[in-house]
Structures are given as C-alpha cells and as structure tokens.
Amino acid sequence: SHAHLLRLFKEAYGVTLIKYITNKRIELACELLRTTDLSVSSVAYSCGFSDEIHFMKTFKKEMGFGFNRYLNLIRLQNAETLLKTTDKTISQIAEECGFEDSNYFSKKFKEAYGISPKKVQKKENSKSS
C-alpha cells in the first residue's frame, strides 16, 4: 500500500519522502545560486516551487537562515576570489557580484571577513610583486 511504501522510505532514508524531496529542491537551489546568475523567481521556478514566497519560506526553514543571507554569502565568496585573482576595482567587483553600491559591498565584506576588500587586494598585490 501507499502508506507502507512511505514507511519503508522513511526507514531507509531517515526522513519522510516529502522532507527528502524538499531537501533535494533546496540543494538544487543552492547549486543554482552558486553557479548561475538567476533571479530568485527563476531559481524558485527551476526547483519546482510555485512562487517566490513559498520558496523563500521553505529555504529559511530548511537552511536555518534566509535566502538573502545565503545569496550575500555566495556573492561575497565570489568577490573574495575576484579581489585575489584580478586587477578589477572594488566598484567593478561589487557590481559584478550583484552589489549595486560599493560602499554597502565593502561594509558587508568587512562584516563577513573582518578585513576590508581594499586590504585583501593590497595583501594579494604585495604577494605577487
């Protein structure tokens, strides 16, 4: 029966089928966010959510923190890589990583890494010279 199959699934995987599918959808969303530049609604749709709000609520419930926080972390990681590997200006990097305001970017970067983007660039430049 249907109930028996669901019980077997839970025994085998340690979670309900619904929870398993939801986890897979959120994993896919995280992967899309790391590897593409899709909008929230595009990620939500690509992962089978009916709308952005349902996606964002589910994301927060499953991840333990909000979608925007996750997106900022991804953007900051990308920015750190660019700061260390390119000669682009901080404004160019901020814009390329999805921050419209380079001052806001610098503030968020320093909050996350404890060092300003400018100091990261200087450190990398002094290593290569």
C-alpha positions in Angstrom: 0.0 0.0 0.0 0.9 3.7 -0.3 1.3 4.1 3.4 3.6 1.0 3.6 5.9 2.4 0.8 6.1 5.7 2.6 7.0 4.0 5.9 9.7 1.9 4.1 11.1 5.1 2.5 11.3 6.7 5.9 13.1 3.7 7.4 15.6 3.6 4.6 16.4 7.3 4.4 15.6 8.5 7.9 13.2 11.2 6.7 9.8 11.4 5.1 9.5 11.4 1.3 8.3 15.0 1.4 11.2 16.1 3.5 13.6 14.3 1.2 12.2 15.9 -1.9 12.2 19.3 -0.2 15.9 18.9 0.8 16.8 18.0 -2.8 15.0 21.0 -4.1 16.8 23.3 -1.7 20.2 21.6 -2.6 19.4 22.3 -6.2 18.6 26.0 -5.4 21.9 26.4 -3.6 23.8 24.9 -6.5 22.0 27.2 -9.0 22.8 30.2 -6.8 26.5 29.2 -6.7 26.8 28.5 -10.4 24.4 30.9 -12.2 23.1 34.4 -12.0 19.4 33.6 -11.9 16.8 35.7 -10.2 15.0 34.5 -7.1 11.9 33.7 -9.0 13.9 31.8 -11.7 15.6 29.7 -9.0 12.3 29.1 -7.3 10.6 28.0 -10.6 13.6 25.9 -11.6 13.4 24.0 -8.3 9.7 23.3 -8.6 8.3 25.9 -6.3 5.0 27.5 -7.2 6.1 31.0 -6.2 9.0 33.1 -4.8 7.4 33.5 -1.3 6.9 29.7 -0.8 10.4 29.1 -2.0 11.9 31.7 0.4 9.9 30.4 3.4 10.9 26.8 2.6 14.6 27.9 2.1 14.7 29.6 5.5 13.0 26.7 7.2 15.4 24.1 5.7 18.7 26.1 5.9 18.1 27.9 9.2 18.8 31.3 7.7 17.2 33.4 4.9 17.7 33.3 1.2 19.1 36.8 1.0 21.7 36.0 3.6 22.8 32.9 1.6 22.8 34.9 -1.6 25.0 37.6 0.1 27.4 34.9 1.3 27.7 33.5 -2.2 28.3 36.9 -3.7 30.9 37.7 -1.0 32.8 34.5 -1.7 32.8 35.3 -5.4 34.0 38.8 -4.6 36.8 37.5 -2.5 38.0 35.3 -5.4 37.9 38.3 -7.7 39.8 40.5 -5.2 42.5 37.9 -5.0 42.8 37.0 -8.7 42.0 40.1 -10.8 43.1 43.7 -11.0 39.5 45.0 -11.1 38.4 47.9 -9.0 36.4 47.3 -5.9 33.4 49.1 -7.6 33.7 46.7 -10.6 33.9 43.7 -8.4 30.9 44.9 -6.3 28.8 45.4 -9.4 29.9 42.1 -11.0 29.0 40.2 -7.8 25.5 41.8 -7.6 26.0 44.7 -5.2 24.7 47.9 -6.6 26.5 50.0 -4.0 30.2 49.5 -3.5 30.1 51.1 0.0 27.4 48.6 1.0 29.6 45.8 -0.5 32.6 47.0 1.4 30.7 47.1 4.7 29.2 43.6 4.2 32.6 42.2 3.1 34.3 43.6 6.2 31.5 42.2 8.4 31.9 38.7 6.9 35.7 38.6 6.7 36.9 41.0 9.3 39.0 42.8 6.7 38.2 45.4 4.0 38.2 44.5 0.3 40.9 47.1 -0.2 43.2 45.4 2.3 42.6 42.0 0.7 43.6 43.4 -2.7 46.7 45.1 -1.2 47.7 41.8 0.5 47.4 39.9 -2.8 49.2 42.6 -4.7 52.1 42.5 -2.3 52.4 38.7 -2.6 52.6 38.9 -6.4 55.2 41.6 -6.6 
